């Protein structure tokens, strides 16, 4: 069967030539038909490329190559190149990392996370399943695994080898984590925050630390290793906090000065403020508040509220680390929200550090949506 061809509007040429990997459905001519997972040859002025088609969702086409129709050899090369990038920049004391970051590594919609000797595969569109038969051989040719699993829609299925146990122990910069692969959020750990967690370690000495939306305690563990006098971790998930506590024990960190609070973060913040609690370093890393652009206004309101409430618990002169993983919120918009939250909390924010995601989450220059993580550390000053 001949490959489908599609001519795209000329206004997309600049973005496609710059490396943007997506074509939205409203840019596809009416009447175009193809099966989900079919290769489509694209033409747009000077641009020519090959993409996989999806019949549902706002993104109709994901572009994989400008030179040829991708095949098993093509994917194997992408996998090998991605692994070389990571291992050249991650030390031997880290065995949990993002091996393949979809669009950032030229394979849109496909993510592979490595946890010790297991691979966790995430797919973000039905069409990407077209690549799965090629994936395990490509991975094992570079770095063999005990098992490779596929997580999609909360379900975990075995692609090759053995299923991981209920909990897997991994290393990140020498910090030991107990990870539940396939349960909870993402693939087990928020790997994109690795370098920001290490940054928190450098700030924590002698401080009372509060970690909001702590999940399995990543920032808390680094704060403890950095010499915090106390660490309070707050998350709505009791199971995640159990894993955090277990990771504290794995690392030999004292539980005497560690508090694990299973509570809605907004409710905790209001209660702690009434109790007059104060901390020297507060970390606020909430989940995404928007899944699409039409939810942006709602997300900005949520970010303003949580940051305003959190700022009220920071001791004057203390530090506030705030993050946003919502791609629809730009760095400029996030900084503006922090300023608004500070004003309403009647404090001033002196921003001293900004960062994004870790080195194993590369982003193509032409794909601004790929740079989703914002991480800002500020000194909190009393109102002028």
C-alpha positions as CSV (number, residue, x, y, z in Angstrom):
1,X,0.0,0.0,0.0
2,X,1.4,3.4,-1.0
3,X,2.4,5.8,1.7
4,X,0.0,8.7,2.2
5,X,1.2,12.2,1.3
6,X,0.1,15.4,2.8
7,X,0.8,19.0,1.9
8,X,0.8,21.4,4.8
9,X,0.0,25.1,5.0
10,X,3.1,27.2,4.1
11,X,2.8,29.1,7.4
12,X,4.2,26.0,9.2
13,X,7.4,25.9,7.1
14,X,9.5,28.0,9.6
15,X,8.5,25.9,12.6
16,X,9.1,22.6,10.9
17,X,12.5,23.7,9.5
18,X,13.4,24.8,13.0
19,X,12.7,21.3,14.3
20,X,9.2,21.6,15.8
21,X,8.0,17.9,15.8
22,X,4.2,18.4,15.9
23,X,1.5,19.2,13.4
24,X,-1.8,20.0,15.0
25,X,-5.1,18.6,13.7
26,X,-6.5,22.0,12.7
27,X,-3.5,22.4,10.2
28,X,-4.5,19.2,8.3
29,X,-6.7,19.6,5.3
30,X,-10.2,18.3,5.7
31,X,-10.8,14.9,4.3
32,X,-7.4,13.5,4.9
33,X,-7.6,9.9,5.9
34,X,-5.0,7.4,7.3
35,X,-4.8,4.7,9.9
36,X,-3.4,5.5,13.3
37,X,0.3,4.5,13.2
38,X,0.6,5.0,9.5
39,X,3.7,6.8,8.1
40,X,2.8,10.0,6.2
41,X,5.1,11.9,3.8
42,X,4.9,15.6,4.6
43,X,5.5,18.5,2.3
44,X,5.6,22.2,3.4
45,X,7.4,24.5,1.0
46,X,11.1,23.7,1.5
47,X,10.4,21.2,4.2
48,X,9.9,17.4,3.6
49,X,9.6,14.8,6.4
50,X,8.1,11.6,7.6
51,X,5.6,11.5,10.4
52,X,3.2,9.1,12.2
53,X,-0.5,9.8,12.1
54,X,-3.0,9.7,14.9
55,X,-6.7,9.8,14.3
56,X,-7.5,11.3,17.7
57,X,-6.1,14.0,19.9
58,X,-5.0,17.6,19.1
59,X,-1.6,16.5,17.6
60,X,-2.4,14.7,14.3
61,X,1.2,14.1,13.2
62,X,4.6,13.7,14.9
63,X,7.6,14.2,12.7
64,X,10.5,11.7,13.1
65,X,12.8,12.2,10.1
66,X,13.5,14.6,7.3
67,X,15.6,12.1,5.3
68,X,13.9,8.7,5.2
69,X,11.1,6.6,6.6
70,X,12.2,5.5,10.0
71,X,13.0,1.8,10.5
72,X,14.5,-0.5,13.1
73,X,18.1,0.7,12.3
74,X,17.0,4.3,12.5
75,X,15.5,3.8,16.0
76,X,18.6,1.9,17.1
77,X,20.8,4.8,16.2
78,X,18.6,7.3,18.2
79,X,18.7,5.0,21.2
80,X,22.5,4.7,21.0
81,X,23.0,8.4,20.6
82,X,20.7,9.2,23.5
83,X,22.5,6.7,25.8
84,X,25.9,8.2,24.9
85,X,24.7,11.7,25.8
86,X,23.5,10.5,29.3
87,X,26.4,8.3,30.3
88,X,28.9,11.0,29.4
89,X,27.2,13.4,31.9
90,X,25.9,11.1,34.7
91,X,28.3,9.7,37.3
92,X,28.5,6.0,38.4
93,X,26.6,7.0,41.5
94,X,23.4,7.5,39.4
95,X,21.5,4.6,37.9
96,X,18.1,6.2,37.6
97,X,17.8,8.5,34.6
98,X,15.7,9.3,31.5
99,X,17.4,7.4,28.7
100,X,15.1,8.7,25.9
101,X,13.2,12.0,26.1
102,X,10.8,11.8,23.2
103,X,10.8,15.0,21.2
104,X,14.1,16.1,22.7
105,X,15.9,13.0,21.3
106,X,14.1,13.0,18.0
107,X,11.6,10.3,18.8
108,X,8.4,12.1,19.6
109,X,5.9,10.6,22.0
110,X,8.3,7.9,23.2
111,X,10.1,8.0,26.6
112,X,12.4,5.4,28.2
113,X,13.4,5.7,31.9
114,X,16.1,3.5,33.4
115,X,15.8,2.3,37.0
116,X,18.9,0.2,37.9
117,X,18.4,-2.9,35.7
118,X,14.9,-2.2,34.4
119,X,13.6,0.0,31.6
120,X,10.2,1.7,31.9
121,X,8.7,2.8,28.5
122,X,6.1,5.6,28.3
123,X,4.1,6.3,25.1
124,X,2.1,9.5,24.7
125,X,0.1,8.6,21.6
126,X,-1.4,5.4,20.1
127,X,0.7,5.8,16.9
128,X,3.9,5.4,18.9
129,X,3.1,1.8,19.4
130,X,4.3,1.4,15.8
131,X,7.9,1.7,17.2
132,X,7.6,-0.8,20.1
133,X,8.6,-3.9,18.2
134,X,11.9,-2.3,17.4
135,X,12.5,-0.8,20.8
136,X,13.6,-3.7,23.1
137,X,16.3,-5.0,20.7
138,X,17.7,-1.4,20.3
139,X,17.8,-0.9,24.1
140,X,19.4,-4.3,24.9
141,X,22.0,-3.8,22.2
142,X,23.3,-0.8,24.1
143,X,22.6,-1.6,27.8
144,X,20.9,-4.9,28.5
145,X,18.2,-4.9,31.1
146,X,16.7,-7.5,33.4
147,X,13.3,-6.4,32.2
148,X,11.5,-3.8,30.1
149,X,7.9,-2.7,30.9
150,X,5.4,-0.4,29.2
151,X,3.4,2.0,31.3
152,X,0.4,3.6,29.7
153,X,-2.9,4.8,31.2
154,X,-1.8,3.6,34.6
155,X,-1.4,0.0,33.3
156,X,2.0,-1.9,33.4
157,X,2.7,-4.5,30.8
158,X,5.8,-6.6,30.2
159,X,7.7,-6.1,26.9
160,X,10.7,-8.3,27.6
161,X,12.4,-10.1,30.5
162,X,11.2,-9.9,34.1
163,X,8.7,-7.7,35.8
164,X,10.2,-5.5,38.5
165,X,9.4,-6.2,42.1
166,X,7.0,-4.0,44.1
167,X,9.9,-1.7,45.0
168,X,13.2,-1.1,43.3
169,X,16.2,0.5,45.0
170,X,18.0,3.0,42.8
171,X,20.8,5.6,43.2
172,X,20.8,9.2,42.3
173,X,23.9,11.2,43.0
174,X,24.6,8.6,45.7
175,X,21.2,9.1,47.4
176,X,19.3,5.8,47.7
177,X,15.6,5.8,46.7
178,X,13.0,3.2,47.1
179,X,10.9,3.4,43.9
180,X,7.5,1.8,43.1
181,X,7.8,1.3,39.3
182,X,4.5,1.5,37.6
183,X,2.6,3.0,40.6
184,X,1.8,6.6,41.2
185,X,3.0,9.4,39.0
186,X,5.3,9.3,35.9
187,X,7.5,6.2,35.9
188,X,8.5,6.2,39.5
189,X,10.6,9.2,40.2
190,X,10.5,12.8,39.0
191,X,13.8,12.4,37.2
192,X,13.6,15.9,35.7
193,X,14.3,17.5,39.1
194,X,17.6,15.6,39.7
195,X,19.8,18.7,39.4
196,X,17.4,20.9,41.3
197,X,17.4,18.4,44.2
198,X,21.2,18.5,44.2
199,X,20.9,22.3,44.4
200,X,18.6,22.1,47.4
201,X,21.3,20.0,49.2
202,X,23.7,23.0,48.9
203,X,21.2,25.3,50.6
204,X,19.9,23.1,53.4
205,X,22.6,23.2,56.1
206,X,21.3,24.3,59.4
207,X,17.8,25.0,58.1
208,X,14.3,23.9,59.0
209,X,13.0,22.6,55.7
210,X,9.5,22.2,54.5
211,X,8.9,20.1,51.3
212,X,5.4,20.6,49.8
213,X,3.9,18.0,47.4
214,X,6.9,15.9,48.5
215,X,5.7,12.7,46.8
216,X,8.4,10.1,47.6
217,X,10.6,12.7,49.3
218,X,13.2,13.5,46.7
219,X,13.9,17.1,47.8
220,X,13.6,16.0,51.5
221,X,16.3,13.4,51.1
222,X,18.7,15.8,49.6
223,X,17.9,18.4,52.3
224,X,18.6,15.8,55.0
225,X,21.9,14.9,53.4
226,X,22.8,18.6,53.1
227,X,22.5,19.0,56.9
228,X,19.0,20.3,57.5
229,X,18.2,20.5,61.2
230,X,14.6,19.3,60.4
231,X,12.7,18.2,57.4
232,X,8.9,18.2,57.0
233,X,7.4,16.4,54.0
234,X,3.8,17.0,53.1
235,X,1.8,15.1,50.5
236,X,-1.7,13.8,50.1
237,X,-0.5,10.3,49.3
238,X,0.2,8.2,52.4
239,X,1.8,5.5,50.3
240,X,4.3,8.0,48.8
241,X,5.2,9.2,52.2
242,X,5.8,5.6,53.3
243,X,8.3,5.3,50.5
244,X,9.9,8.5,51.5
245,X,10.3,7.3,55.1
246,X,11.8,4.0,53.8
247,X,14.2,6.0,51.7
248,X,15.3,8.0,54.7
249,X,16.0,4.7,56.5
250,X,17.9,3.3,53.5
251,X,20.2,6.3,53.6
252,X,20.7,6.2,57.4
253,X,19.1,9.6,57.8
254,X,17.6,10.4,61.2
255,X,13.8,10.1,61.5
256,X,13.9,11.9,64.8
257,X,13.9,15.3,63.1
258,X,11.8,14.2,60.1
259,X,8.1,14.7,59.8
260,X,5.9,13.0,57.2
261,X,2.4,14.6,56.9
262,X,-0.3,13.0,54.9
263,X,-2.6,15.9,54.1
264,X,-3.9,18.1,51.3
265,X,-1.2,20.7,50.9
266,X,-3.6,23.7,50.8
267,X,-5.2,22.6,54.0
268,X,-1.8,22.0,55.6
269,X,-0.6,25.5,54.6
270,X,-3.7,27.2,56.1
271,X,-3.4,25.1,59.3
272,X,0.4,25.7,59.7
273,X,0.0,29.4,59.2
274,X,-2.7,29.6,62.0
275,X,-0.3,27.6,64.2
276,X,2.5,30.2,63.6
277,X,4.9,27.6,62.1
278,X,7.9,29.0,60.2
279,X,10.7,27.4,58.1
280,X,14.0,28.6,56.8
281,X,13.7,26.8,53.4
282,X,10.4,26.0,51.8
283,X,10.1,23.9,48.6
284,X,6.9,24.0,46.6
285,X,6.8,21.6,43.6
286,X,3.1,21.0,42.8
287,X,1.8,18.7,40.1
288,X,0.7,20.3,36.8
289,X,-2.3,22.5,37.1
290,X,-3.2,22.5,33.4
291,X,-3.2,19.8,30.7
292,X,-4.2,22.1,27.9
293,X,-4.0,25.8,27.0
294,X,-7.6,26.5,27.8
295,X,-6.9,25.6,31.4
296,X,-4.1,28.2,31.6
297,X,-6.0,30.9,33.5
298,X,-7.2,28.3,36.1
299,X,-3.6,27.1,36.5
300,X,-2.2,30.6,37.1
301,X,-4.7,31.1,39.8
302,X,-3.8,27.8,41.5
303,X,-0.1,28.7,41.3
304,X,-0.7,32.1,42.8
305,X,-2.7,30.7,45.7
306,X,-0.3,27.9,46.6
307,X,2.8,30.1,46.4
308,X,1.1,32.9,48.4
309,X,0.1,30.4,51.2
310,X,3.6,28.8,51.2
311,X,5.4,32.2,51.4
312,X,3.6,32.9,54.7
313,X,5.5,30.1,56.3
314,X,9.0,31.3,55.2
315,X,11.0,33.0,57.9
316,X,12.1,36.5,56.9
317,X,15.4,36.2,55.2
318,X,14.7,32.5,54.4
319,X,14.7,30.8,51.1
320,X,11.7,29.8,48.9
321,X,12.2,27.2,46.0
322,X,9.2,27.0,43.7
323,X,8.7,24.9,40.6
324,X,6.1,24.6,37.8
325,X,5.9,21.6,35.5
326,X,3.0,23.0,33.5
327,X,4.2,23.5,29.9
328,X,1.5,26.0,29.2
329,X,2.9,28.4,31.8
330,X,5.9,30.3,30.4
331,X,9.0,31.2,32.5
332,X,7.9,34.8,32.3
333,X,4.3,34.0,33.4
334,X,5.7,31.9,36.3
335,X,7.9,34.7,37.5
336,X,4.9,37.1,37.3
337,X,2.8,34.7,39.4
338,X,5.6,34.5,42.0
339,X,5.7,38.3,42.2
340,X,1.9,38.5,42.5
341,X,1.9,35.8,45.2
342,X,4.6,37.7,47.1
343,X,2.7,41.0,47.0
344,X,-0.5,39.3,48.3
345,X,1.6,37.6,51.0
346,X,3.0,41.0,51.9
347,X,6.6,40.0,51.4
348,X,9.3,40.7,48.7
349,X,11.0,38.1,46.6
350,X,14.6,38.4,45.6
351,X,15.2,35.8,42.9
352,X,18.7,34.3,43.1
353,X,18.6,31.2,41.0
354,X,16.6,29.8,38.1
355,X,16.9,26.4,36.3
356,X,14.9,23.9,34.3
357,X,15.1,20.1,33.9
358,X,18.1,17.9,34.2
359,X,20.6,17.1,31.5
360,X,18.8,13.9,30.5
361,X,15.8,15.9,29.4
362,X,17.3,17.7,26.3
363,X,15.1,20.1,24.3
364,X,15.2,20.9,20.6
365,X,15.7,24.6,20.0
366,X,12.6,24.8,17.8
367,X,10.3,23.1,20.3
368,X,9.6,25.6,23.1
369,X,6.8,23.4,24.5
370,X,9.5,20.8,25.4
371,X,11.0,23.1,28.0
372,X,8.2,22.7,30.6
373,X,10.0,22.8,34.0
374,X,10.6,26.1,35.8
375,X,12.5,26.1,39.1
376,X,13.1,29.4,40.9
377,X,14.9,30.0,44.2
378,X,14.3,33.3,46.0
379,X,15.2,35.0,49.2
380,X,12.1,36.1,51.1
381,X,12.3,39.6,52.5
382,X,9.8,41.5,54.7
383,X,7.6,44.0,53.0
384,X,9.2,47.4,52.4
